Amino acid sequence: MLSLSLPSSQTQQANSSLNRVLEQHKLTKEQWEDRIQTWHEEHRSMLREDAMMEYLKIAQDLEMYGVNYFEIKNKKGTELWLGVDALGLNIYEHEDKLSPKIGFPWSEIRNISFNDKKFVIKPIDKKAPDFVFYAPRLRINKRILALCMGNHELYMRRRKPDTIEVQQMKAQAREEKHHKQMERAQLENEKKKREFAEKEKERIEREKDELIARLRQIEEQTQRAQKELEEQTRKALELEQERKRAKEEAERLERERQAAEEAKAALAQQAADQMKNQEQLAAELAEFTAKIALLEDAKRKKEEEATEWQHKALSAQDDLEKTREELKVAMTSPPAPEHDEQDEASAEASAELLSDGVESQRSEEERVTEAQKNERVKKQLQALSSELAQARDDTKKTQNDVLHAENVRAGRDKYKTLRQIRQGNTKQRIDEFESM
């Protein structure tokens, strides 16, 4: 596993930059944590080394990446910044540490030396004068010399063919990376299988709970239907009994009416035979006639009641049949499925910067930014920038923030600026430095 440790000064600088970013955005700690977790989740399938490399590819495109700044003065006494990085030496105006004005690649430099506070750079071009500047303290020149020697060595090493040992190490690194990728892919596959199995288990448990709830609901519905059936059956029996009573009453009334008819007929016959007591018979006849009318009226009412009870009994019978059918369906149908500082004693030093025939290898001038090469990275950076812009506090912008925004608006990037500041020959650029 790779580990990354920084010197205390760099750690303090990193913490200062982090605090500045936090102050420039109106986001709480929880909101930052949510976003960082989301971004981490989006890259969970990447190896740690690949993630670090992708970060470095993007970071190296930033203007101040890998640059060590030193306050210097030219012969005129103009205060400037000297930037030392992996690609060469750059000169910055005192108010702008983002966009260099003059650049010298390592392949143009033959010798570097200092004498007290004076620093001298001898170009490979014999027609060009020495590049001279002054540092405020001797120890700064010592640091500049050490950085120049180290960066120049790495610059030349990167442009030489790899030795057999380096080729073997790279091949071994590629093999180890491939092995790690295979292990990571297998781990991701097993993780996905486990997640799928867990989700499937949760789905089955959920469906089981839903099925149990559904069965419980059907059981409750069945019990309610059974009670309703029993109640309707009871009502149907009561209606049937009422219907029978009404029928019996109607039959009794019919018998009484018939008896009255017979009595009427007998009286009529008797009246015909016995004219003597006509008034009495007429009165009796009228009485029986009235009684017959009452009996007929009572019979009619009972017949209507019997008919009404008959209708109620039929309706109750229909309700009973429907309830029986619903109960039968509820009990037989299956439930529907539901988816889902340094020694001051030495005041003079010098170093030869050998180029070994790689003067023309300045591939960095042909570079483009990672965002220009990789459409996916470009879209991700644009989305991230747009998201954070909504929470940015413009009142907290620094001078570097303003300068960077201006570079972006003008379409300038690190490599376009690099090509521009290296235009012309070495002599022209040294003359430009002296005139600043």
Beta strands, then each sheet from edge to edge (+ up, - down):
strand 1: 68-73
strand 2: 79-85
strand 3: 88-93
strand 4: 102-105
strand 5: 109-115
strand 6: 118-123
strand 7: 131-134
strand 8: 348-352
sheet 1: 1+ 2- 3+ 4-
sheet 2: 7+ 6- 5+ 8-
end
